[in-house]
Amino acid sequence: MEKVRFGYVGCGFMAQAVHIPNFASIPDCEFVALAEVRSDIRERVADRYHIPKRYAHHLEMAQDPDIDAVGISAGYAAQGEMAIDFLKAGKHVFVEKPMATTVEAAKRILEAERAGGARLMVAYMKRYDSGNIIARDTIREFRKSGELGRITYIRTHGFCGDWLGGIDTPVEKSSEPKAPSPVVVPEWLPEKWYRPYLEFLQQYTHNINLVRWLVDAGDDAKVRVADLDDNGVWGTTIMEVAGVRTVMESGLVSHHSWDEHTQVYFEHGWVLTSSPSLLLKNVTASVEVYRNKPTPATVHPAPSPAWTWSYKNEAVHFIEKIKSGEPFDSTAEDTFTDVRLYEEIYKDFLTRRGEL
Ligand SMILES: NC(=O)c1ccc[n+]([C@@H]2O[C@H](COP(=O)([O-])OP(=O)(O)OC[C@H]3O[C@@H](n4cnc5c(N)ncnc54)[C@H](O)[C@@H]3O)[C@@H](O)[C@H]2O)c1
């Protein structure tokens, strides 16, 4: 395969501000088609990026034999259902997080992937942040050498703030209504919790996904206690990830930048990674490594090249791995664990409140 023939579904904010320009700038990606139900922005965005084929619905694009792979960003539940249609048509899929909002939907996506022969990558951009890659590799080295002892505690904190980071990529506005996106939640969830459940998972899926990856936990993760406020989003969730107590702090602070960090403690030191404002281009997570042995020292390792953007890196990764056939770093199968954990967290939270 010389170039990957690529199509994108949706001209929403993430599509226009981030993914479409990123994929359009990759030399090995031939941007063949754009699907969007809103005709005005479909045409303007396709013109802007010189995308030749235009479709009014993703199902039309799924039938196009000239397309090898697609990107999708839409409503939380809609995008996973579209992914199934493309996987069944044999197209590789790059889909925004969350892949699914219920375990039942996640299982159907995995089945479609297994049946169709194409592969799905979930766009967890934090795994493609060069700062986070340094943090993950450093943790791996310390675990292998044992020089800082065992991992004793993990804390992941996300109080959010301004995620836009001053992004100024042009975004076309539409006078037409967006295609409706269904609300899909677990069948056991009481209706008053639909909105908080989705709000919680859409944000903290990033933290859960990053923590598991930082310590190579795979599916070795479970919930101990979910202590959330009445709003169902803010609070403290205690999990066990790779056998280690992992505390997730969810909340909100008025902040001009972005208040999020994850810290992995060893007996004799730590690795701390702090996130930039999410859409801030070409700024990576900053990493601090503290060790008390053999002499106390703190270092701040920086990636090389220094200035890269996690969202661009994930798009490049998708295209490269399709070409090479190697696995993605954020597969559908791996993400299944995140979806299982959202349901476990909310079940624990509502059971403690006596509402389940
Ligand atoms: N990774 C991150 O940091 C991050 C940040 C924000 C949002 N997100 C995710 O991005 C997603 C939202 O992406 P967005 O802003 O691009 O979406 P959006 O909802 O603004 O737009 C989706 C577009 O898809 C179109 N569409 C829907 N169904 C279609 C169909 N069947 N065929 C053709 N077009 C169709 C709609 O008309 C709409 O224009 C969410 O899932 C969210 O979780 C991720």
The ligand as an SDF file (V2000), in Angstrom:
LIG
                    3D

 44 48  0  0  0  0  0  0  0  0999 V2000
  -10.0120   13.5530   22.3110 N   0  0  0  0  0  0  0  0  0  0  0  0
  -10.4540   14.6980   22.7850 C   0  0  0  0  0  0  0  0  0  0  0  0
   -9.7300   15.4380   23.4360 O   0  0  0  0  0  0  0  0  0  0  0  0
  -11.8630   15.1250   22.5040 C   0  0  0  0  0  0  0  0  0  0  0  0
  -12.2640   16.4250   22.7930 C   0  0  0  0  0  0  0  0  0  0  0  0
  -13.5770   16.7860   22.5020 C   0  0  0  0  0  0  0  0  0  0  0  0
  -14.4640   15.8750   21.9440 C   0  0  0  0  0  0  0  0  0  0  0  0
  -14.0280   14.6030   21.6950 N   0  0  0  0  0  0  0  0  0  0  0  0
  -14.9590   13.6170   21.1130 C   0  0  0  0  0  0  0  0  0  0  0  0
  -15.2580   14.0160   19.8140 O   0  0  0  0  0  0  0  0  0  0  0  0
  -16.6030   13.6450   19.4960 C   0  0  0  0  0  0  0  0  0  0  0  0
  -17.2950   14.8350   18.8790 C   0  0  0  0  0  0  0  0  0  0  0  0
  -16.6360   15.1490   17.6650 O   0  0  0  0  0  0  0  0  0  0  0  0
  -17.0480   16.3800   16.7520 P   0  0  0  0  0  0  0  0  0  0  0  0
  -16.9280   17.6290   17.5540 O   0  0  0  0  0  0  0  0  0  0  0  0
  -16.2700   16.2700   15.4960 O   0  0  0  0  0  0  0  0  0  0  0  0
  -18.5890   15.9760   16.5110 O   0  0  0  0  0  0  0  0  0  0  0  0
  -19.9590   16.7590   16.4420 P   0  0  0  0  0  0  0  0  0  0  0  0
  -20.9890   16.0060   17.2000 O   0  0  0  0  0  0  0  0  0  0  0  0
  -19.8230   18.2350   16.6620 O   0  0  0  0  0  0  0  0  0  0  0  0
  -20.2880   16.5820   14.8850 O   0  0  0  0  0  0  0  0  0  0  0  0
  -20.6150   15.3520   14.3200 C   0  0  0  0  0  0  0  0  0  0  0  0
  -20.9890   15.6190   12.8770 C   0  0  0  0  0  0  0  0  0  0  0  0
  -21.2570   14.3610   12.2670 O   0  0  0  0  0  0  0  0  0  0  0  0
  -22.3940   14.5230   11.4450 C   0  0  0  0  0  0  0  0  0  0  0  0
  -23.0010   13.2020   11.3140 N   0  0  0  0  0  0  0  0  0  0  0  0
  -23.6420   12.5120   12.2890 C   0  0  0  0  0  0  0  0  0  0  0  0
  -24.0880   11.3440   11.8100 N   0  0  0  0  0  0  0  0  0  0  0  0
  -23.6810   11.2820   10.5140 C   0  0  0  0  0  0  0  0  0  0  0  0
  -23.8150   10.3010    9.5020 C   0  0  0  0  0  0  0  0  0  0  0  0
  -24.4660    9.1550    9.7230 N   0  0  0  0  0  0  0  0  0  0  0  0
  -23.2670   10.5480    8.2990 N   0  0  0  0  0  0  0  0  0  0  0  0
  -22.6260   11.7130    8.0650 C   0  0  0  0  0  0  0  0  0  0  0  0
  -22.4610   12.6780    9.0010 N   0  0  0  0  0  0  0  0  0  0  0  0
  -22.9940   12.4580   10.1960 C   0  0  0  0  0  0  0  0  0  0  0  0
  -23.2750   15.5150   12.1720 C   0  0  0  0  0  0  0  0  0  0  0  0
  -24.1970   16.1460   11.3200 O   0  0  0  0  0  0  0  0  0  0  0  0
  -22.2470   16.4660   12.7420 C   0  0  0  0  0  0  0  0  0  0  0  0
  -21.9750   17.5360   11.8630 O   0  0  0  0  0  0  0  0  0  0  0  0
  -17.2550   13.1740   20.7850 C   0  0  0  0  0  0  0  0  0  0  0  0
  -17.4190   11.7890   20.7300 O   0  0  0  0  0  0  0  0  0  0  0  0
  -16.2640   13.5530   21.8700 C   0  0  0  0  0  0  0  0  0  0  0  0
  -16.1920   12.5780   22.8900 O   0  0  0  0  0  0  0  0  0  0  0  0
  -12.7540   14.2320   21.9450 C   0  0  0  0  0  0  0  0  0  0  0  0
  1  2  1  0
  2  3  2  0
  2  4  1  0
  4  5  1  0
  4 44  2  0
  5  6  2  0
  6  7  1  0
  7  8  2  0
  8  9  1  0
  8 44  1  0
  9 10  1  0
  9 42  1  0
 10 11  1  0
 11 12  1  0
 11 40  1  0
 12 13  1  0
 13 14  1  0
 14 15  2  0
 14 16  1  0
 14 17  1  0
 17 18  1  0
 18 19  2  0
 18 20  1  0
 18 21  1  0
 21 22  1  0
 22 23  1  0
 23 24  1  0
 23 38  1  0
 24 25  1  0
 25 26  1  0
 25 36  1  0
 26 27  1  0
 26 35  1  0
 27 28  2  0
 28 29  1  0
 29 30  1  0
 29 35  2  0
 30 31  1  0
 30 32  2  0
 32 33  1  0
 33 34  2  0
 34 35  1  0
 36 37  1  0
 36 38  1  0
 38 39  1  0
 40 41  1  0
 40 42  1  0
 42 43  1  0
M  CHG  2   8   1  16  -1
M  END
$$$$
